[in-house]
Amino acid sequence: MPTCETCGNDYEKAFTVTLNDEAHTFDSFECAIQRLAPVCGHCQCRIIGHGFETDGRIYCCEHCARNAAPE
């Protein structure tokens, strides 16, 4: 049975996601999000939507992009 790379669960209905030519196996969307979704540069939440990118950094929303501390 395939094994989830995030939680280690053996699950017959696991699925594979290919990102940048690298295959990843998961047992749930929750585990896929935890492993693959980018993190907001301000509030640190996982970005599961389009996000907001500025100056090479990604944020969950425009509010976080505006309020992020400059590097």
N, CA, C and O atoms as a Maestro MAE file, in Angstrom:
{
 s_m_m2io_version
 :::
 2.0.0
}

f_m_ct {
 s_m_title
 :::
 protein
 m_atom[284] {
  # First column is atom index #
  i_m_mmod_type
  r_m_x_coord
  r_m_y_coord
  r_m_z_coord
  i_m_residue_number
  s_m_chain_name
  s_m_pdb_residue_name
  s_m_pdb_atom_name
  i_m_atomic_number
  :::
  1 25 0.835 -1.190 0.000 1 A "MET " " N  " 7
  2 3 0.000 0.000 0.000 1 A "MET " " CA " 6
  3 2 0.876 1.249 0.000 1 A "MET " " C  " 6
  4 15 1.937 1.262 0.624 1 A "MET " " O  " 8
  5 25 0.443 2.286 -0.688 2 A "PRO " " N  " 7
  6 3 1.217 3.536 -0.672 2 A "PRO " " CA " 6
  7 2 1.247 4.147 0.731 2 A "PRO " " C  " 6
  8 15 0.297 4.010 1.501 2 A "PRO " " O  " 8
  9 25 2.336 4.812 1.042 3 A "THR " " N  " 7
  10 3 2.523 5.440 2.347 3 A "THR " " CA " 6
  11 2 2.586 6.949 2.192 3 A "THR " " C  " 6
  12 15 3.298 7.462 1.329 3 A "THR " " O  " 8
  13 25 1.840 7.660 3.030 4 A "CYS " " N  " 7
  14 3 1.834 9.125 3.013 4 A "CYS " " CA " 6
  15 2 3.180 9.640 3.508 4 A "CYS " " C  " 6
  16 15 3.662 9.222 4.561 4 A "CYS " " O  " 8
  17 25 3.782 10.542 2.749 5 A "GLU " " N  " 7
  18 3 5.102 11.059 3.142 5 A "GLU " " CA " 6
  19 2 5.027 12.086 4.275 5 A "GLU " " C  " 6
  20 15 6.058 12.426 4.855 5 A "GLU " " O  " 8
  21 25 3.844 12.582 4.600 6 A "THR " " N  " 7
  22 3 3.711 13.532 5.700 6 A "THR " " CA " 6
  23 2 3.468 12.817 7.024 6 A "THR " " C  " 6
  24 15 4.156 13.084 8.010 6 A "THR " " O  " 8
  25 25 2.496 11.912 7.049 7 A "CYS " " N  " 7
  26 3 2.113 11.281 8.322 7 A "CYS " " CA " 6
  27 2 2.526 9.818 8.438 7 A "CYS " " C  " 6
  28 15 2.460 9.241 9.523 7 A "CYS " " O  " 8
  29 25 2.952 9.213 7.326 8 A "GLY " " N  " 7
  30 3 3.396 7.826 7.366 8 A "GLY " " CA " 6
  31 2 2.280 6.796 7.299 8 A "GLY " " C  " 6
  32 15 2.544 5.601 7.424 8 A "GLY " " O  " 8
  33 25 1.038 7.230 7.105 9 A "ASN " " N  " 7
  34 3 -0.098 6.328 7.050 9 A "ASN " " CA " 6
  35 2 -0.066 5.489 5.769 9 A "ASN " " C  " 6
  36 15 0.124 6.024 4.677 9 A "ASN " " O  " 8
  37 25 -0.254 4.173 5.911 10 A "ASP " " N  " 7
  38 3 -0.426 3.288 4.758 10 A "ASP " " CA " 6
  39 2 -1.900 3.333 4.388 10 A "ASP " " C  " 6
  40 15 -2.761 3.020 5.210 10 A "ASP " " O  " 8
  41 25 -2.190 3.719 3.160 11 A "TYR " " N  " 7
  42 3 -3.582 3.932 2.777 11 A "TYR " " CA " 6
  43 2 -3.783 3.517 1.334 11 A "TYR " " C  " 6
  44 15 -3.065 3.977 0.446 11 A "TYR " " O  " 8
  45 25 -4.756 2.649 1.092 12 A "GLU " " N  " 7
  46 3 -4.978 2.127 -0.254 12 A "GLU " " CA " 6
  47 2 -5.462 3.194 -1.236 12 A "GLU " " C  " 6
  48 15 -5.322 3.023 -2.447 12 A "GLU " " O  " 8
  49 25 -6.026 4.286 -0.733 13 A "LYS " " N  " 7
  50 3 -6.526 5.343 -1.607 13 A "LYS " " CA " 6
  51 2 -5.607 6.560 -1.626 13 A "LYS " " C  " 6
  52 15 -6.047 7.670 -1.925 13 A "LYS " " O  " 8
  53 25 -4.342 6.352 -1.310 14 A "ALA " " N  " 7
  54 3 -3.360 7.443 -1.377 14 A "ALA " " CA " 6
  55 2 -3.254 7.934 -2.818 14 A "ALA " " C  " 6
  56 15 -3.591 7.214 -3.758 14 A "ALA " " O  " 8
  57 25 -2.786 9.157 -2.977 15 A "PHE " " N  " 7
  58 3 -2.656 9.752 -4.304 15 A "PHE " " CA " 6
  59 2 -1.292 10.404 -4.442 15 A "PHE " " C  " 6
  60 15 -0.602 10.652 -3.453 15 A "PHE " " O  " 8
  61 25 -0.919 10.676 -5.672 16 A "THR " " N  " 7
  62 3 0.388 11.265 -5.967 16 A "THR " " CA " 6
  63 2 0.207 12.658 -6.545 16 A "THR " " C  " 6
  64 15 -0.650 12.886 -7.399 16 A "THR " " O  " 8
  65 25 1.023 13.579 -6.071 17 A "VAL " " N  " 7
  66 3 1.071 14.933 -6.595 17 A "VAL " " CA " 6
  67 2 2.474 15.135 -7.160 17 A "VAL " " C  " 6
  68 15 3.464 14.834 -6.492 17 A "VAL " " O  " 8
  69 25 2.560 15.635 -8.371 18 A "THR " " N  " 7
  70 3 3.866 15.920 -8.972 18 A "THR " " CA " 6
  71 2 4.081 17.424 -8.972 18 A "THR " " C  " 6
  72 15 3.266 18.180 -9.502 18 A "THR " " O  " 8
  73 25 5.182 17.849 -8.374 19 A "LEU " " N  " 7
  74 3 5.529 19.262 -8.284 19 A "LEU " " CA " 6
  75 2 6.983 19.415 -8.689 19 A "LEU " " C  " 6
  76 15 7.867 18.793 -8.099 19 A "LEU " " O  " 8
  77 25 7.231 20.236 -9.687 20 A "ASN " " N  " 7
  78 3 8.600 20.441 -10.187 20 A "ASN " " CA " 6
  79 2 9.269 19.107 -10.541 20 A "ASN " " C  " 6
  80 15 10.424 18.869 -10.189 20 A "ASN " " O  " 8
  81 25 8.531 18.250 -11.238 21 A "ASP " " N  " 7
  82 3 9.015 16.931 -11.685 21 A "ASP " " CA " 6
  83 2 9.354 15.983 -10.539 21 A "ASP " " C  " 6
  84 15 10.060 14.999 -10.756 21 A "ASP " " O  " 8
  85 25 8.876 16.247 -9.339 22 A "GLU " " N  " 7
  86 3 9.104 15.367 -8.195 22 A "GLU " " CA " 6
  87 2 7.755 14.859 -7.691 22 A "GLU " " C  " 6
  88 15 6.860 15.650 -7.393 22 A "GLU " " O  " 8
  89 25 7.614 13.531 -7.597 23 A "ALA " " N  " 7
  90 3 6.363 12.912 -7.162 23 A "ALA " " CA " 6
  91 2 6.301 12.826 -5.638 23 A "ALA " " C  " 6
  92 15 7.290 12.500 -4.981 23 A "ALA " " O  " 8
  93 25 5.131 13.122 -5.092 24 A "HIS " " N  " 7
  94 3 4.882 13.069 -3.648 24 A "HIS " " CA " 6
  95 2 3.610 12.261 -3.422 24 A "HIS " " C  " 6
  96 15 2.640 12.428 -4.162 24 A "HIS " " O  " 8
  97 25 3.593 11.392 -2.420 25 A "THR " " N  " 7
  98 3 2.435 10.557 -2.130 25 A "THR " " CA " 6
  99 2 1.810 10.984 -0.806 25 A "THR " " C  " 6
  100 15 2.506 11.181 0.190 25 A "THR " " O  " 8
  101 25 0.477 11.125 -0.813 26 A "PHE " " N  " 7
  102 3 -0.258 11.581 0.369 26 A "PHE " " CA " 6
  103 2 -1.528 10.764 0.549 26 A "PHE " " C  " 6
  104 15 -2.051 10.184 -0.402 26 A "PHE " " O  " 8
  105 25 -2.014 10.728 1.784 27 A "ASP " " N  " 7
  106 3 -3.273 10.045 2.061 27 A "ASP " " CA " 6
  107 2 -4.443 11.011 2.185 27 A "ASP " " C  " 6
  108 15 -5.594 10.584 2.261 27 A "ASP " " O  " 8
  109 25 -4.156 12.319 2.207 28 A "SER " " N  " 7
  110 3 -5.216 13.324 2.318 28 A "SER " " CA " 6
  111 2 -4.717 14.658 1.767 28 A "SER " " C  " 6
  112 15 -3.514 14.896 1.655 28 A "SER " " O  " 8
  113 25 -5.678 15.524 1.425 29 A "PHE " " N  " 7
  114 3 -5.305 16.863 0.990 29 A "PHE " " CA " 6
  115 2 -4.646 17.627 2.134 29 A "PHE " " C  " 6
  116 15 -3.757 18.446 1.901 29 A "PHE " " O  " 8
  117 25 -5.070 17.365 3.358 30 A "GLU " " N  " 7
  118 3 -4.473 18.027 4.518 30 A "GLU " " CA " 6
  119 2 -2.965 17.761 4.580 30 A "GLU " " C  " 6
  120 15 -2.177 18.681 4.795 30 A "GLU " " O  " 8
  121 25 -2.574 16.511 4.392 31 A "CYS " " N  " 7
  122 3 -1.141 16.179 4.420 31 A "CYS " " CA " 6
  123 2 -0.405 16.798 3.238 31 A "CYS " " C  " 6
  124 15 0.733 17.244 3.384 31 A "CYS " " O  " 8
  125 25 -1.045 16.829 2.061 32 A "ALA " " N  " 7
  126 3 -0.420 17.451 0.887 32 A "ALA " " CA " 6
  127 2 -0.193 18.940 1.131 32 A "ALA " " C  " 6
  128 15 0.863 19.472 0.790 32 A "ALA " " O  " 8
  129 25 -1.176 19.607 1.715 33 A "ILE " " N  " 7
  130 3 -1.050 21.037 2.010 33 A "ILE " " CA " 6
  131 2 0.078 21.280 3.002 33 A "ILE " " C  " 6
  132 15 0.880 22.195 2.817 33 A "ILE " " O  " 8
  133 25 0.147 20.476 4.046 34 A "GLN " " N  " 7
  134 3 1.195 20.656 5.061 34 A "GLN " " CA " 6
  135 2 2.590 20.500 4.466 34 A "GLN " " C  " 6
  136 15 3.527 21.176 4.891 34 A "GLN " " O  " 8
  137 25 2.731 19.618 3.491 35 A "ARG " " N  " 7
  138 3 4.041 19.361 2.911 35 A "ARG " " CA " 6
  139 2 4.393 20.321 1.774 35 A "ARG " " C  " 6
  140 15 5.552 20.714 1.645 35 A "ARG " " O  " 8
  141 25 3.409 20.710 0.942 36 A "LEU " " N  " 7
  142 3 3.720 21.403 -0.297 36 A "LEU " " CA " 6
  143 2 3.314 22.868 -0.376 36 A "LEU " " C  " 6
  144 15 3.913 23.628 -1.138 36 A "LEU " " O  " 8
  145 25 2.312 23.282 0.391 37 A "ALA " " N  " 7
  146 3 1.821 24.654 0.264 37 A "ALA " " CA " 6
  147 2 2.839 25.648 0.820 37 A "ALA " " C  " 6
  148 15 3.457 25.397 1.854 37 A "ALA " " O  " 8
  149 25 3.012 26.777 0.131 38 A "PRO " " N  " 7
  150 3 3.925 27.800 0.651 38 A "PRO " " CA " 6
  151 2 3.368 28.428 1.924 38 A "PRO " " C  " 6
  152 15 2.178 28.312 2.218 38 A "PRO " " O  " 8
  153 25 4.236 29.087 2.668 39 A "VAL " " N  " 7
  154 3 3.873 29.724 3.935 39 A "VAL " " CA " 6
  155 2 3.899 31.236 3.749 39 A "VAL " " C  " 6
  156 15 4.819 31.777 3.135 39 A "VAL " " O  " 8
  157 25 2.897 31.908 4.277 40 A "CYS " " N  " 7
  158 3 2.826 33.374 4.197 40 A "CYS " " CA " 6
  159 2 4.048 33.987 4.873 40 A "CYS " " C  " 6
  160 15 4.418 33.594 5.979 40 A "CYS " " O  " 8
  161 25 4.664 34.944 4.207 41 A "GLY " " N  " 7
  162 3 5.846 35.620 4.730 41 A "GLY " " CA " 6
  163 2 5.561 36.543 5.902 41 A "GLY " " C  " 6
  164 15 6.492 37.079 6.502 41 A "GLY " " O  " 8
  165 25 4.298 36.737 6.237 42 A "HIS " " N  " 7
  166 3 3.948 37.611 7.360 42 A "HIS " " CA " 6
  167 2 3.316 36.840 8.523 42 A "HIS " " C  " 6
  168 15 3.833 36.865 9.639 42 A "HIS " " O  " 8
  169 25 2.194 36.152 8.258 43 A "CYS " " N  " 7
  170 3 1.460 35.491 9.355 43 A "CYS " " CA " 6
  171 2 1.778 34.004 9.486 43 A "CYS " " C  " 6
  172 15 1.323 33.354 10.427 43 A "CYS " " O  " 8
  173 25 2.545 33.470 8.562 44 A "GLN " " N  " 7
  174 3 2.999 32.080 8.576 44 A "GLN " " CA " 6
  175 2 1.915 31.040 8.323 44 A "GLN " " C  " 6
  176 15 2.148 29.855 8.560 44 A "GLN " " O  " 8
  177 25 0.730 31.446 7.849 45 A "CYS " " N  " 7
  178 3 -0.298 30.452 7.522 45 A "CYS " " CA " 6
  179 2 0.046 29.788 6.191 45 A "CYS " " C  " 6
  180 15 0.782 30.352 5.382 45 A "CYS " " O  " 8
  181 25 -0.483 28.603 5.971 46 A "ARG " " N  " 7
  182 3 -0.290 27.908 4.699 46 A "ARG " " CA " 6
  183 2 -1.159 28.574 3.638 46 A "ARG " " C  " 6
  184 15 -2.324 28.883 3.889 46 A "ARG " " O  " 8
  185 25 -0.605 28.790 2.474 47 A "ILE " " N  " 7
  186 3 -1.331 29.444 1.390 47 A "ILE " " CA " 6
  187 2 -1.897 28.362 0.481 47 A "ILE " " C  " 6
  188 15 -1.156 27.674 -0.221 47 A "ILE " " O  " 8
  189 25 -3.223 28.222 0.503 48 A "ILE " " N  " 7
  190 3 -3.852 27.201 -0.326 48 A "ILE " " CA " 6
  191 2 -4.659 27.803 -1.473 48 A "ILE " " C  " 6
  192 15 -5.290 27.083 -2.246 48 A "ILE " " O  " 8
  193 25 -4.630 29.123 -1.571 49 A "GLY " " N  " 7
  194 3 -5.282 29.818 -2.682 49 A "GLY " " CA " 6
  195 2 -4.235 30.422 -3.585 49 A "GLY " " C  " 6
  196 15 -3.119 29.912 -3.682 49 A "GLY " " O  " 8
  197 25 -4.588 31.505 -4.245 50 A "HIS " " N  " 7
  198 3 -3.669 32.157 -5.172 50 A "HIS " " CA " 6
  199 2 -2.532 32.867 -4.467 50 A "HIS " " C  " 6
  200 15 -1.424 32.928 -4.999 50 A "HIS " " O  " 8
  201 25 -2.774 33.396 -3.305 51 A "GLY " " N  " 7
  202 3 -1.738 34.145 -2.616 51 A "GLY " " CA " 6
  203 2 -1.515 35.502 -3.262 51 A "GLY " " C  " 6
  204 15 -2.197 35.877 -4.216 51 A "GLY " " O  " 8
  205 25 -0.555 36.224 -2.726 52 A "PHE " " N  " 7
  206 3 -0.236 37.570 -3.187 52 A "PHE " " CA " 6
  207 2 1.276 37.686 -3.167 52 A "PHE " " C  " 6
  208 15 1.890 37.602 -2.103 52 A "PHE " " O  " 8
  209 25 1.874 37.875 -4.310 53 A "GLU " " N  " 7
  210 3 3.335 37.903 -4.398 53 A "GLU " " CA " 6
  211 2 3.830 39.308 -4.668 53 A "GLU " " C  " 6
  212 15 3.307 40.009 -5.534 53 A "GLU " " O  " 8
  213 25 4.846 39.715 -3.916 54 A "THR " " N  " 7
  214 3 5.465 41.017 -4.124 54 A "THR " " CA " 6
  215 2 6.937 40.935 -3.715 54 A "THR " " C  " 6
  216 15 7.279 40.328 -2.700 54 A "THR " " O  " 8
  217 25 7.783 41.545 -4.508 55 A "ASP " " N  " 7
  218 3 9.230 41.565 -4.246 55 A "ASP " " CA " 6
  219 2 9.803 40.171 -3.994 55 A "ASP " " C  " 6
  220 15 10.692 39.999 -3.160 55 A "ASP " " O  " 8
  221 25 9.291 39.186 -4.718 56 A "GLY " " N  " 7
  222 3 9.819 37.830 -4.603 56 A "GLY " " CA " 6
  223 2 9.359 37.055 -3.391 56 A "GLY " " C  " 6
  224 15 9.807 35.928 -3.178 56 A "GLY " " O  " 8
  225 25 8.478 37.626 -2.592 57 A "ARG " " N  " 7
  226 3 7.936 36.935 -1.414 57 A "ARG " " CA " 6
  227 2 6.455 36.692 -1.617 57 A "ARG " " C  " 6
  228 15 5.778 37.460 -2.300 57 A "ARG " " O  " 8
  229 25 5.950 35.615 -1.019 58 A "ILE " " N  " 7
  230 3 4.542 35.284 -1.177 58 A "ILE " " CA " 6
  231 2 3.812 35.440 0.157 58 A "ILE " " C  " 6
  232 15 4.331 35.100 1.221 58 A "ILE " " O  " 8
  233 25 2.605 35.959 0.061 59 A "TYR " " N  " 7
  234 3 1.770 36.212 1.236 59 A "TYR " " CA " 6
  235 2 0.388 35.626 0.985 59 A "TYR " " C  " 6
  236 15 0.012 35.379 -0.161 59 A "TYR " " O  " 8
  237 25 -0.357 35.409 2.038 60 A "CYS " " N  " 7
  238 3 -1.698 34.848 1.888 60 A "CYS " " CA " 6
  239 2 -2.682 35.883 1.358 60 A "CYS " " C  " 6
  240 15 -3.696 35.522 0.759 60 A "CYS " " O  " 8
  241 25 -2.396 37.169 1.573 61 A "CYS " " N  " 7
  242 3 -3.320 38.218 1.143 61 A "CYS " " CA " 6
  243 2 -2.572 39.556 1.026 61 A "CYS " " C  " 6
  244 15 -1.423 39.687 1.447 61 A "CYS " " O  " 8
  245 25 -3.251 40.524 0.452 62 A "GLU " " N  " 7
  246 3 -2.648 41.846 0.290 62 A "GLU " " CA " 6
  247 2 -2.373 42.503 1.645 62 A "GLU " " C  " 6
  248 15 -1.375 43.208 1.796 62 A "GLU " " O  " 8
  249 25 -3.237 42.282 2.615 63 A "HIS " " N  " 7
  250 3 -3.040 42.848 3.957 63 A "HIS " " CA " 6
  251 2 -1.700 42.412 4.538 63 A "HIS " " C  " 6
  252 15 -0.945 43.233 5.059 63 A "HIS " " O  " 8
  253 25 -1.409 41.113 4.446 64 A "CYS " " N  " 7
  254 3 -0.134 40.634 4.979 64 A "CYS " " CA " 6
  255 2 1.045 41.187 4.186 64 A "CYS " " C  " 6
  256 15 2.087 41.495 4.763 64 A "CYS " " O  " 8
  257 25 0.893 41.314 2.874 65 A "ALA " " N  " 7
  258 3 1.971 41.883 2.053 65 A "ALA " " CA " 6
  259 2 2.275 43.308 2.465 65 A "ALA " " C  " 6
  260 15 3.441 43.699 2.533 65 A "ALA " " O  " 8
  261 25 1.235 44.098 2.745 66 A "ARG " " N  " 7
  262 3 1.426 45.498 3.161 66 A "ARG " " CA " 6
  263 2 2.038 45.600 4.549 66 A "ARG " " C  " 6
  264 15 2.800 46.526 4.827 66 A "ARG " " O  " 8
  265 25 1.711 44.661 5.416 67 A "ASN " " N  " 7
  266 3 2.125 44.748 6.823 67 A "ASN " " CA " 6
  267 2 3.371 43.947 7.158 67 A "ASN " " C  " 6
  268 15 3.791 43.922 8.315 67 A "ASN " " O  " 8
  269 25 3.964 43.300 6.183 68 A "ALA " " N  " 7
  270 3 5.174 42.516 6.422 68 A "ALA " " CA " 6
  271 2 6.332 43.460 6.716 68 A "ALA " " C  " 6
  272 15 6.452 44.522 6.104 68 A "ALA " " O  " 8
  273 25 7.170 43.069 7.644 69 A "ALA " " N  " 7
  274 3 8.348 43.860 7.971 69 A "ALA " " CA " 6
  275 2 9.334 43.790 6.801 69 A "ALA " " C  " 6
  276 15 9.563 42.709 6.257 69 A "ALA " " O  " 8
  277 25 9.913 44.909 6.413 70 A "PRO " " N  " 7
  278 3 10.918 44.878 5.325 70 A "PRO " " CA " 6
  279 2 12.136 44.080 5.750 70 A "PRO " " C  " 6
  280 15 12.509 44.053 6.922 70 A "PRO " " O  " 8
  281 25 12.740 43.437 4.777 71 A "GLU " " N  " 7
  282 3 13.950 42.629 5.076 71 A "GLU " " CA " 6
  283 2 15.156 43.512 5.217 71 A "GLU " " C  " 6
  284 15 16.256 43.019 5.466 71 A "GLU " " O  " 8
  :::
 }
 m_bond[283] {
  # First column is bond index #
  i_m_from
  i_m_to
  i_m_order
  :::
  1 1 2 1
  2 2 3 1
  3 3 4 2
  4 3 5 1
  5 5 6 1
  6 6 7 1
  7 7 8 2
  8 7 9 1
  9 9 10 1
  10 10 11 1
  11 11 12 2
  12 11 13 1
  13 13 14 1
  14 14 15 1
  15 15 16 2
  16 15 17 1
  17 17 18 1
  18 18 19 1
  19 19 20 2
  20 19 21 1
  21 21 22 1
  22 22 23 1
  23 23 24 2
  24 23 25 1
  25 25 26 1
  26 26 27 1
  27 27 28 2
  28 27 29 1
  29 29 30 1
  30 30 31 1
  31 31 32 2
  32 31 33 1
  33 33 34 1
  34 34 35 1
  35 35 36 2
  36 35 37 1
  37 37 38 1
  38 38 39 1
  39 39 40 2
  40 39 41 1
  41 41 42 1
  42 42 43 1
  43 43 44 2
  44 43 45 1
  45 45 46 1
  46 46 47 1
  47 47 48 2
  48 47 49 1
  49 49 50 1
  50 50 51 1
  51 51 52 2
  52 51 53 1
  53 53 54 1
  54 54 55 1
  55 55 56 2
  56 55 57 1
  57 57 58 1
  58 58 59 1
  59 59 60 2
  60 59 61 1
  61 61 62 1
  62 62 63 1
  63 63 64 2
  64 63 65 1
  65 65 66 1
  66 66 67 1
  67 67 68 2
  68 67 69 1
  69 69 70 1
  70 70 71 1
  71 71 72 2
  72 71 73 1
  73 73 74 1
  74 74 75 1
  75 75 76 2
  76 75 77 1
  77 77 78 1
  78 78 79 1
  79 79 80 2
  80 79 81 1
  81 81 82 1
  82 82 83 1
  83 83 84 2
  84 83 85 1
  85 85 86 1
  86 86 87 1
  87 87 88 2
  88 87 89 1
  89 89 90 1
  90 90 91 1
  91 91 92 2
  92 91 93 1
  93 93 94 1
  94 94 95 1
  95 95 96 2
  96 95 97 1
  97 97 98 1
  98 98 99 1
  99 99 100 2
  100 99 101 1
  101 101 102 1
  102 102 103 1
  103 103 104 2
  104 103 105 1
  105 105 106 1
  106 106 107 1
  107 107 108 2
  108 107 109 1
  109 109 110 1
  110 110 111 1
  111 111 112 2
  112 111 113 1
  113 113 114 1
  114 114 115 1
  115 115 116 2
  116 115 117 1
  117 117 118 1
  118 118 119 1
  119 119 120 2
  120 119 121 1
  121 121 122 1
  122 122 123 1
  123 123 124 2
  124 123 125 1
  125 125 126 1
  126 126 127 1
  127 127 128 2
  128 127 129 1
  129 129 130 1
  130 130 131 1
  131 131 132 2
  132 131 133 1
  133 133 134 1
  134 134 135 1
  135 135 136 2
  136 135 137 1
  137 137 138 1
  138 138 139 1
  139 139 140 2
  140 139 141 1
  141 141 142 1
  142 142 143 1
  143 143 144 2
  144 143 145 1
  145 145 146 1
  146 146 147 1
  147 147 148 2
  148 147 149 1
  149 149 150 1
  150 150 151 1
  151 151 152 2
  152 151 153 1
  153 153 154 1
  154 154 155 1
  155 155 156 2
  156 155 157 1
  157 157 158 1
  158 158 159 1
  159 159 160 2
  160 159 161 1
  161 161 162 1
  162 162 163 1
  163 163 164 2
  164 163 165 1
  165 165 166 1
  166 166 167 1
  167 167 168 2
  168 167 169 1
  169 169 170 1
  170 170 171 1
  171 171 172 2
  172 171 173 1
  173 173 174 1
  174 174 175 1
  175 175 176 2
  176 175 177 1
  177 177 178 1
  178 178 179 1
  179 179 180 2
  180 179 181 1
  181 181 182 1
  182 182 183 1
  183 183 184 2
  184 183 185 1
  185 185 186 1
  186 186 187 1
  187 187 188 2
  188 187 189 1
  189 189 190 1
  190 190 191 1
  191 191 192 2
  192 191 193 1
  193 193 194 1
  194 194 195 1
  195 195 196 2
  196 195 197 1
  197 197 198 1
  198 198 199 1
  199 199 200 2
  200 199 201 1
  201 201 202 1
  202 202 203 1
  203 203 204 2
  204 203 205 1
  205 205 206 1
  206 206 207 1
  207 207 208 2
  208 207 209 1
  209 209 210 1
  210 210 211 1
  211 211 212 2
  212 211 213 1
  213 213 214 1
  214 214 215 1
  215 215 216 2
  216 215 217 1
  217 217 218 1
  218 218 219 1
  219 219 220 2
  220 219 221 1
  221 221 222 1
  222 222 223 1
  223 223 224 2
  224 223 225 1
  225 225 226 1
  226 226 227 1
  227 227 228 2
  228 227 229 1
  229 229 230 1
  230 230 231 1
  231 231 232 2
  232 231 233 1
  233 233 234 1
  234 234 235 1
  235 235 236 2
  236 235 237 1
  237 237 238 1
  238 238 239 1
  239 239 240 2
  240 239 241 1
  241 241 242 1
  242 242 243 1
  243 243 244 2
  244 243 245 1
  245 245 246 1
  246 246 247 1
  247 247 248 2
  248 247 249 1
  249 249 250 1
  250 250 251 1
  251 251 252 2
  252 251 253 1
  253 253 254 1
  254 254 255 1
  255 255 256 2
  256 255 257 1
  257 257 258 1
  258 258 259 1
  259 259 260 2
  260 259 261 1
  261 261 262 1
  262 262 263 1
  263 263 264 2
  264 263 265 1
  265 265 266 1
  266 266 267 1
  267 267 268 2
  268 267 269 1
  269 269 270 1
  270 270 271 1
  271 271 272 2
  272 271 273 1
  273 273 274 1
  274 274 275 1
  275 275 276 2
  276 275 277 1
  277 277 278 1
  278 278 279 1
  279 279 280 2
  280 279 281 1
  281 281 282 1
  282 282 283 1
  283 283 284 2
  :::
 }
}
